[in-house]
Each structure stands twice: as C-alpha cells, then as structure tokens.
Amino acid sequence: MNPGRNLDNRTESAPHTGYVSRIIRLFLIYIATVTVLTGFLVLSAFIPRKLLADHMAASADYLCDTELFGVIWDGVPASKIDHYADSILLNIAWNYDSAHPIRSVMESSYYYRDGQNENFNLRDAVYDELSPNREYLRYWHGSVALVRPLLIIMSLQGIYIFWGVVLLLLLITLLWRLIRAKEYFCTVGIVLGAVLTFSWFVPFSLEYTWVYLVMLVSAHVIMGVSYSKPGTGGRITAVLMVSGIVCAYLDFLTAETLTLTVPLLLAVCLLARRGSDVRDLLFLSIRSAIAWAMGYAGMFVIKWGLASLILSGNALDHVTGNAAERVNGLVLDMAYFTFFGPMIKNFRTILPFSLGTAGAIAGVILLLGCVYAGYVHCRPGARIGVVLIYLAIAVIPLVRFIALRNHSVLHYFFTCRALLGTILGICLIMGETLGPAGTGRRFGGSRSVV
C-alpha cells in the first residue's frame, strides 16, 4: 500500500465530494420546503367554511364599499391599492373544498360572473353560496394558507392591520440589527429605498404584502448566517433558494426580485465588510442568484406538474398564453412599448422622478452626482470588484422590467417597488467607494466564505 498516493487521492476528491454533498443538501432542502408549503396549503382547505362565513361576508362587504383600484394620494400612482387581486384571493379561499382538499388547492377555482367586478363576484359567492366556475391554477396562491386561518378570527380590514404590524416589526428589528452591526450604509439604503418606492402603502393590499414579508424574513436570516467562516456561503445559497421558493408560493408576480436583491446585497455587504475575498463574493452571488431562480421557477413548474397530474389535464395550456401576454401582450400606453420603456415607466413612479419634470431632473442630477462622487472621490482601498457585484445585483430589477415589459408597464404602480433593491445597491456602492474601509484589501481579502 502506498499511503502517500491514498492521501493524494483523498485530497483530489475532497472538493468534488464537497460539491456533490452541497448539491444533495440543497436538493433535500428544496424537497422539504415544497412538501411543507404544500402541506400547509392543503391543511388550510380542511378549515370548515362555516368558521369563515361571518368574517368573509364582512370582508366582501368592505371590498364592495371600496374601489378595486383606488388611489389614496391623488397624483401618486404608487398609492393605487389593488383590491382586485385581494377579491380573487378571498374568492379562492372561500371555495376551498374540505371534501377534495388537494384537488381544490391545485385548481384554485373561484366564482366569476362576466361583466361584474371581482369584489361583487366575491360577495355573490359568499352570500348566495355560488359554486366556483373559473380556475386560477397558474399560481400557487399559497397566501391562502396564511389568510384562511386569520379569517376565523378577523375580517379583511383586521388582516391588513395584522400584516402591517408584522412588516413594521420585521423592518424595525432589521434596521436595529444593522445599526448594532454598524452597517450604516445598508441601513440608509433600506430606509431610503422604502421611502422612495412608497413602501408604506404595501400593507393596504395583501397582494403587495407577501413579497415584503419574504424579503424581510430572508434578510433577518441572512443577518444570522453572514459571517466569514467556512460554510457560510452554502447557508446563504440555501436561504436564497428557499426565498425564491416561498416567493413563488405566495406572490402574484408583483416585485418578486426584492426577495433576491435585498437579501443578497445584504449578504455581500456583511461579508465584504469583514474582508471576504472578492472572488468568493462573486461566486457566492452567482451561485445564490442561480439557486434563487431555480427555486422560483422550479416552484411554478412543480405546481403546473402537480396540477396536470391531479386534475388529469395539461396545466401548461392555461399557462403559456398568460406568460406570453406578460411579455409581449398589448400595452395600453404604447408610448412605453419600447426596449427601455418599462424601465422608464417604473422609474417615473418613484421619488423624486414622480414629481414631474423638476423631480425627474433632480433624480437624474442625483444619480449623476453619485457616479461623480464615487468615481472622483473614491477612497484608497475601495474594492472595485465589490462595487461591480453591487452594480450587477442592482440592475436585476431593470432586466426584469425589460424581460416582462407588458406586465411592467400595465402594473407599474406596484412593480416599481422592485427598485428598492436598486436603491440599496447604489447606497452600498457609495459606502464602498466613499465610506470607511472594511477589513479587506482592494483586490481581495483574507477570509473565505466557501
């Protein structure tokens, strides 16, 4: 036996073995997450409808007394509140069938009457106990698992308050943790991003709520695992993958990139400040972005696959047309049906660009000022590699606007909030170029997060 040769073989195979074990671990986490989330949704279908009746009726009355797309502040498109989607959500929640829980969850049917607004369709379904006649299976509608139990004890108005308080507490505690960690640029970036994107309107609609819930919870978890020690990178990748899965489970395609950009920017910021190697940060960012995308897209594919299997049909027939419409469908405002049109439309919805011509000019000057200050007054020791990573993550929402241009133009009043991640990225770039130096060197650091 040659001990030296065996040692060499073990050394050469160790990286490969470690890589395979990570893939297996991520796969198991993926399966476990999907199983648990599906289980919660099916369990929610077992809640007897009679327990929901009173609060569902009160919720339907409330929605019928409000506008489907009412504006809280005149002249502020981002204050448009979407009660249309909330009406459909409650309609689906009402029509879950405890006798056929799995089928009703996969089908996600609701009552619909042609020519009538969705809030009145909901009221008719509740008061007249009308059977569902339209499916909505392309989404998971996982939020039903959160809303249905709450409807036992409160109506929709109470649910708005409940989730508003939850989001506020999550935000305050996240900012407190960042301040304690002396991550001031990250703190300012999140606050500034929330203000400029009018995020205080989010709790007024359940449709807007879920992506912020996933974003903030993921950010808290990232705060707990982002330390420069072996294995950190694998944990961050797993968190981002789960973030993508849960986002696809809960969200109605609103500002889904927030569940990637904000936690990932936070992870890179924390690790960069502690001296992690730029190459490690780059590989971590790429790996985590891919994991998030696979979690997000894969969750949709799983839903369509399960729906096809359980409903004995091809769910893709209900999906492909809607997907094509969101990419290249007819845009009502054809002035924005250009390559950069969706991006411009969404920028013009946030501050200061939404304040007319003067606001747009001020916004452009502000952006140019950031570029000038970061380039001309760049501090010695600033790591260009870290800046480029921040920049790459910050442009993800812009790519999304262009890729889903029809959806981004039609629903600009809520898709614009994805720019919170872009604003955070800009602040972190300023922190790297102008702020106090971290523990890393200009072109690399001494700590590995792999």
N, C-alpha and C positions, 0 to 999 in steps of 0.2 A: 504494500500500500504506500502511496506517495502522499503524505499529509499536506505538503505544500500545494500539490495540484488540487486536492479536495478543497482547500481553503480558497484557492483562486476561483474554483467553480462556484463556491458559495458566494463569493464577493461579486462575481459577474452576474449571477442570477438574482441577487437580492433586489436590485432596482426593478427588474421585471416582475418578481414576486410581489413587491410592494405595490406596483402599478395595478396588477391584476386584483389584489386584495382590495384596493380602493374602489375599483370598478364594481366588484361584487358587493362591497359595503353600500355604495350609492344605489345599486340596483335593489338591494334589500330595503333600504330606507324608502325608495320610490314605491315599491310594492306595499310596504307597511302604511305609508301615508295615504295612498289611494284607497286601500282597504278600510282604513279608519274613517276617512272622509265619506266614502260611500256608505259605510255602516251608519254613521250619524244621520245621513240624509234619509236612509231607509227607516231608521228608528223614528225619525220625526213624523213619518207617514202614519205611524201607529197611534199618534195622538188623536183621540176621538174628535170629530168635527164639532160635536155639541159643546166641547170645552172652549172652542174658539168663537162660537157663534156671536156672543154679545159684543166682544171686542172687535171682531171682524165687521160686524154691522156698523159699529161706531166709526171704524176706520173708513168704511165705504162711504158713510155719510160725510165725513170730513173731506175726503177726496172729491166728492161731488160738489162740495161747497167751495172748492179752490180751483184755480186754473191748472190745466195739465202742464203748461209751460209758463207759469207766472214769473214775472221779473220783480225782485224785491227792490232793487235800486234802478230807477229809470236811467237809461244810457249806459248801464253796466251789464253787458251780455253775460259775464261770468256769474251774475246773480240770478240767472234763469234757473228755476228749480224744476227738475224733471219728475212730475208726478205720474207721467205716462208709464214709465217703466215700473214705478212702485205699484201702480194699479195692476199691472200684469203680474208682478211678483206675488201680490196678495191673492190674486185670482188663482194662480198656480198653487199657492199654499192652501187655499180653501179647497181645491179639487183633488188634493192627495187622497188616495183611497186606501184605507187600512186593510181592506179585503184583498187588495192587489198592490201591496206597497212597492215592490221592486218595479213592476210594470209602470205604475203611475209616476214613479221617480224618473224612470228613463224617458217616458213620454212627455212629461211636464205639460199636460193639457190644461186649457182654461176655456171659459165661456167667452164667445165672441159673437157680436151681432154687427153685421155690416152696416156702416154709416153711423154708428154710435160710438162716442168716446169711450176709452177704456175704463174710466172711473165709473161711468154709468153701467158698463158691462159688468163690472165687479159688483155693483150694488144689486143688479138684477140677479146675478148668480147667487148672491148671499140671501137676499130676501125671498126670491122665488125658487131657490134650490134647483137652478137650471143645470143641466148636465154639460160638461165641457165638450167643445166641438172643434177646437183648434189646438194643434200641438206646437211646442216650442222646444224641441229636443236638441237643437244645436248647442245650447248652453247647458252647463251642469245645474244652474240655479241652486248652488249649494247654500246660498244665503237663507233659503227656506229653513234649513236646519237650525239657523240662529233666530229666525223671526217667528217660526211656528210656536216654539215653547213660550216665547215672550208674549204672544197673543193670548195666552191663557190668563195672564195677569194684567195686561195693559193694552191699550189701543195704539194705533199708529203714532199718534202725537207723543205718547209716552215712550214709544220705541225710539223716535227721533231724539228725544231728550236723553234717554239711556245711552245710546251710542255716541251722542255728542259729548257726554261726560266722560265716557271711556276714552274717546280720542283725545280729549283735552288732558286727561290724566297721563295718558301714554306720552303725549308731546311734552308736557311739563317735566315728567321724570326723565325723559330722554335728554332734554336740554340741561337738566340738573346734573346728570351723569357726565355729559360732555364738558360742562363748566368745571366740575370736580377734576376731570382729566386734563384740564387746561387746553382743551381743543376749541379755542375761541373762534377761529375762522369757520370751523364746522358748525358751531352754534349759530353764528351770524348768518351763515349760508342757509341753514334750515329755516330760521326765523324770517329772513328776507325773502326766501323762496315762497314760504307760506303766505306772506303778506302780499307780495306782488302778483301771486296767482289767485288771490281772493279765496283762500282756502277756508275762511271762516263760514262760507256758505255750504260747505260739504255736509254738515250734519242735517241740513234741511231736506236731504233726499237720500234714501237708502242706497240708490244706485251709485251715488258718489262716495258713500261711506266705506265700502269694502276694501277698495284699493288702498285707502289711507290706513285702514286697520292692519292690513297685511304689511304695508311699508313700515309702520311704526313698530309692530311686534318684531319684524325681521331686524330692524335697526337695533332694538334692545338686545336681541340675541347676539347680533354681531358685536355689540359692545362687550358681551361676556366672553367671546371667543377670540377676539382680535388682539392677541399678544404674541410677540415674537418668540415662539418656542416650537419645537417640532410637532407637526400635526395640525397646526393652526390653519394652514391652507386647505387641508382636507375638510375641516369642520366648516370653514366659510363656504366652500363649494357646496357642501351638503345643505347649509342654510339657504343659499340662493336657489338651489334646485327645489327645495320644499316651498320656498317663497313663490316660485313660478307655478308649482302645482296648485297651491292654495289660491293663488290669484285667478287661475283658470276656473277653479271650482266656485269661487264667489262672484267674480266680476262680470259685468256686462260689456266688456271691451270699452272702458272709459279712458283711464290714464294708466294702463297696466304697466308701462315701463317704469313707473315710480317704484314698483316692488323689486326692480333690478338696480336702477341707477342710484337711488339714495343709499340702500344698504351697502352696495359695492363701493361707492365713493367713500362712505364712512369707513369701511374696512381698509381700503387703500390709504386713507388719511391716517388712521391709527397706526398701521404698520409702518408707513413711511416715516412718521414722526419718531418711531422707535428704532429707525435705522435699518429696516429691511432692505435687502438687495433689490435694485430696480428690476433686474431680470426676473426675480421671483415674483415681484408685484405684477409684472406684465403677464407672466404665465398664469398667475393666480386669477387675474382679471379675465383673461381669455377663457380659461377653464370654467370659471364661475359663470360667465355670460353664456357659454355653451350649455352648461348644466341648467341654468335658468330657462333658456329657450327650449331645451328638451323637456324640462318639467312642464312648462307652459303649454307647448304644442302637443306633447305627448298626452297630457291630461285630456285635451279635446279629442284626440284620436281614440283614446280609451273610451270616452263617453259615446262616441259615434259607433265604435265597435260593439260595446255592450248593448247599446240601443238596437243595433241591427240584429244582434243575436237574440235578445229578449223579445223584441217586437216582431221578429221574423220578417224583416224587411231591410232595405238598404238605406241607412240613415244619410248616406252621402248625397242622395237625391235631394234632401232637404237642406243640405249644407252648401254645396258648390255654387248654387245661384246666389245665395246671400253673401258668400265670400267674394264673388266676382263683383257684386253691386257695391261693396265697400271699397273696392279698389278702383274700379272704373265706371261705376254707375253714374247716372245723370246728376250733375251738381246743379242745384238751383241757382247759385251765384256763379255764373260762368266766368266772371272776372278772375276768379281764383282757381280755375281749372287749368293751371299751368304747372310746370315742374316744381317751382318754388311757391306757388300759390297757397297751398295748405299751410306751409311754414309761416308765410306772411300773415295769413288769416289768424293763426293761433297766437303769434306774437302781438298782433294788434288787439288782442283780447285781454292781455295782462298789463299791469302798470310798468312803466309810465306810458307805454305805447297806446293804451286805450284812451288817453286824454287828448285825442285829436291830433292835429298837426304839430302843435307845440310839444305834446307829450312824445310823439314819435321822434321828433328832432332831439329832444332831451335824452331819449333812450339810446339813440344812435351815438350821440356825443358821449354818453356814459360808457357804452361799450368800447368806443374808440379810446376813451380815457383809460380804461382798464388795460387795453392792449398796449398803449403807450407806456403806462406806469410799469407794467410787468416786463416790458422789453428794455426800456431805457434805464429804469432804476432797479433792475434785477439784482438782488443781493448776491454777494460772493458765496458760493457753496450751494446755490439753488440747483436742484437736480432736474435737468431738462427731461429726463426720462419719466419722472413722476408727473411733470406738467403735461406731457403728451398722453399719459394714461388718463389723467383727469379729463383732458380735452376729448379723448376718444369716447369716454363714458358719457360726457356731457352732450355729445351730438347724437346719441342714440334716439332721443325723442324726435329730433329733426328728421332722422331717417324714417322713423315710424310715420310721421306726418306725410312724407312723400310716398311711402310704400302703400299706405291706406288713405290715399288722397281724398276720395269721395267721403269716407267716414270722417276724416279730419276736418273737412270743410263743413259738412252738414252738422256735426256735433262739436264744433269748435268751442262752444261755451263750457264744455267740461273737458274735452281733450287737451285744452290749453294748460291744464294743471300739471301735465307731464313735464312742463318747463321748470317746475320746481327742481327737478334733478339737474337741469342745465344751469340754473342759477346757483345751485350748490356747487357744481363743478367749477364755475367761474370764480366763486369765492375761495375755493380751495386752491385754484391756480394762483390767485392773488396771495394767498397765505404762503404758498411755496416760494414764490418769487420775491415777495416783499416782507413776509413775516419773519419771526425769529427762526434761526436754524434748528433743525432737528438733530438727531444723533447720527444721521447718515452722512455719507460723502456725496460729492457732486455726481459721480457716475456709478455709484454703487455703495453698498453698505456692508456691514459685517455679520448681519443676522439673517438666518434663513427661516422662511415660513413654510417650506415644503414639508 
